[in-house]
Amino acid sequence: MSKLLVINASPMGDNSVSRKLTASFVEKYKAQKGDDVVVVEHDTASMNLPHADGEILGAYFTPADQRSPEQQAHVDRSDAIIKEIKEADAIVMGAPMHNFGLPSGLKAYVDHFARAGETFKYTEAGPVGLVADKPVYVLATRGGDYSENGYPQMDFVLPYLKTIFAFIGVTDVTLLQANGLAMGEEAVAQAIEQTLEHIDQALAA
């Protein structure tokens, strides 16, 4: 049995290209791995995760036997997210670009799983990730062209996600991007077709 964690972040519902791409990825992944694939979805657009504030961060650093019920609830929520990430055999993330960065719900999700003592720790030799390496596929969607032929210096999605996954110990990260989604129907169709081809290539590697 293989567990695939699907992380969707777009608030656009049925109009979301990133959701269409993650759905296609799941079909292709299951076709390759067989029927025993268990798919778990985290939808950061509907999870309504609170953004990290003093109360949440304080809960993380309070010893377990000293936490209030409210603090424990914050820790339990983070623990559940971390558990799914650690247990997954592979992860696929749909990551639309919002104002050159992550959607706010996805950033909140990151802040719930990137947690000292749980997914990384600091040592005398520097930070060490605590999550076993596994394949992660990031399907990034964006209205403009932020490929190497466009404006890669304005892309704060892919570099950030690659860095944060490496920080927690996951370095097997494949970055795929569908560019030009605000440039007309033909550009959208072409971007989707190219990304689906790149998914096939990534899964065959």
C-alpha positions in Angstrom: 0.0 0.0 0.0 1.2 3.5 -0.9 0.0 6.7 0.6 -0.2 9.8 -1.6 -0.8 13.2 0.1 -2.4 15.7 -2.1 -2.2 19.3 -1.0 -4.5 21.7 -2.9 -4.3 25.5 -2.2 -6.4 27.3 -4.8 -9.5 29.1 -3.6 -10.9 29.0 -7.2 -12.8 25.7 -6.9 -13.8 24.2 -10.2 -12.1 27.0 -12.1 -8.7 26.1 -10.6 -6.1 24.9 -13.0 -3.8 23.7 -10.2 -6.7 21.5 -8.9 -7.2 20.0 -12.4 -3.4 19.3 -12.6 -3.3 17.6 -9.1 -6.3 15.5 -10.1 -4.6 14.4 -13.3 -1.5 13.7 -11.3 -3.4 11.4 -8.9 -4.9 9.4 -11.9 -1.4 9.0 -13.4 0.2 8.1 -10.1 -2.5 5.5 -9.4 -2.2 4.0 -12.9 1.5 3.6 -12.3 1.4 2.4 -8.7 -1.7 0.2 -8.8 -5.1 0.2 -7.0 -3.6 0.0 -3.5 -2.8 3.7 -3.5 -4.4 5.6 -0.6 -5.0 9.2 -1.4 -5.2 11.8 1.5 -6.1 15.4 0.6 -5.4 18.5 2.5 -7.2 21.5 1.1 -5.6 24.6 2.5 -8.2 26.8 1.0 -11.0 25.3 3.1 -9.1 24.2 6.2 -9.2 27.8 7.5 -6.0 27.3 9.4 -5.2 30.2 11.7 -2.0 32.1 10.8 0.8 31.7 13.3 0.4 34.2 16.1 1.9 34.6 19.6 -0.7 32.2 21.0 0.0 29.4 18.5 3.8 29.8 18.7 3.6 30.0 22.5 1.7 26.7 22.5 4.4 25.0 20.5 7.1 26.0 22.9 5.2 25.3 26.1 6.0 21.9 27.8 3.2 19.4 27.2 2.4 19.1 30.9 2.0 22.9 31.2 -0.2 23.5 28.2 -3.7 24.9 28.6 -6.6 23.1 26.7 -6.5 25.9 24.1 -2.7 25.5 23.6 -3.1 21.7 23.3 -5.7 22.2 20.6 -3.2 24.2 18.6 -0.5 21.5 19.0 -2.9 18.7 18.1 -3.9 20.5 14.9 -0.2 20.9 13.9 0.5 17.3 15.0 -2.2 15.9 12.7 -0.8 17.8 9.7 2.7 16.7 10.4 1.6 13.1 10.9 0.1 13.0 7.3 3.3 14.5 5.9 5.5 12.0 7.7 3.3 9.0 6.8 3.0 9.9 3.1 5.1 7.9 0.6 4.8 10.8 -1.9 3.3 14.3 -1.9 1.9 16.3 -4.7 1.1 20.0 -4.2 -0.9 22.4 -6.3 0.6 25.8 -5.7 -0.9 28.8 -7.5 1.0 32.0 -7.4 -0.6 34.9 -5.6 1.2 38.2 -5.8 4.4 36.4 -6.6 4.2 34.2 -3.5 2.0 31.5 -1.9 -1.7 31.8 -1.2 -2.2 32.8 2.4 -3.8 29.4 3.3 -0.8 27.5 2.0 1.6 29.7 3.9 -0.4 29.0 7.1 -0.2 25.3 6.3 3.6 25.5 6.0 3.8 27.3 9.4 1.8 24.4 10.9 4.2 21.7 9.7 7.6 23.5 9.8 8.0 23.1 13.5 11.1 22.9 15.6 11.5 19.6 17.4 8.9 17.9 15.1 10.0 18.4 11.5 13.4 20.0 12.1 15.9 20.6 14.9 18.9 22.8 15.5 22.3 21.2 16.2 25.8 22.4 16.6 26.3 21.6 13.0 23.3 23.5 11.9 19.6 22.7 11.2 18.7 19.0 10.6 15.4 17.9 9.0 13.4 15.2 10.8 11.2 14.1 7.9 12.3 11.1 5.9 13.0 12.0 2.3 10.3 11.2 -0.2 9.2 12.3 -3.7 7.4 15.7 -3.7 5.9 17.1 -6.9 5.0 20.8 -6.9 2.6 21.8 -9.6 2.9 25.6 -9.8 0.4 27.6 -11.7 0.8 31.3 -12.6 -0.8 33.9 -14.8 2.4 35.2 -16.3 5.6 33.6 -17.5 8.0 33.0 -14.6 10.1 30.4 -16.4 13.7 31.0 -17.2 12.4 32.7 -20.4 10.2 35.1 -18.5 10.6 36.6 -15.0 12.1 33.9 -12.8 13.5 36.6 -10.4 9.9 37.4 -9.5 9.0 33.8 -8.6 9.0 33.4 -4.8 6.9 30.2 -4.9 9.1 27.5 -6.2 12.4 28.6 -4.5 10.6 28.9 -1.2 8.9 25.5 -1.4 12.1 23.8 -2.4 13.9 25.5 0.5 11.2 24.7 3.1 11.0 21.0 2.1 14.8 20.7 2.2 14.8 22.3 5.6 12.6 19.5 7.0 14.6 16.8 5.3 12.8 16.3 2.0 15.2 17.0 -1.0 13.6 14.8 -3.7 11.5 17.7 -5.0 10.3 18.0 -8.6 9.2 21.5 -9.6 6.8 21.8 -12.5 5.2 25.0 -13.6 2.3 26.0 -15.8 2.9 29.5 -17.0 0.8 32.1 -18.9 -2.6 31.1 -17.6 -3.8 34.7 -17.8 -2.7 35.0 -21.5 -5.8 33.6 -23.2 -7.4 30.2 -23.8 -4.8 29.0 -26.2 -2.0 29.7 -23.7 -4.0 27.9 -21.0 -4.5 24.8 -23.1 -0.8 24.8 -24.1 0.4 25.2 -20.5 -1.8 22.4 -19.3 -0.7 20.1 -22.1 2.9 20.8 -21.4 2.6 20.3 -17.7 0.8 17.0 -18.2 3.7 15.8 -20.4 6.1 16.9 -17.7 4.2 14.9 -15.1 4.4 11.8 -17.2 8.2 12.4 -17.6 8.6 13.0 -13.8 6.7 9.8 -12.9 8.7 7.8 -15.4 12.0 9.0 -14.1 
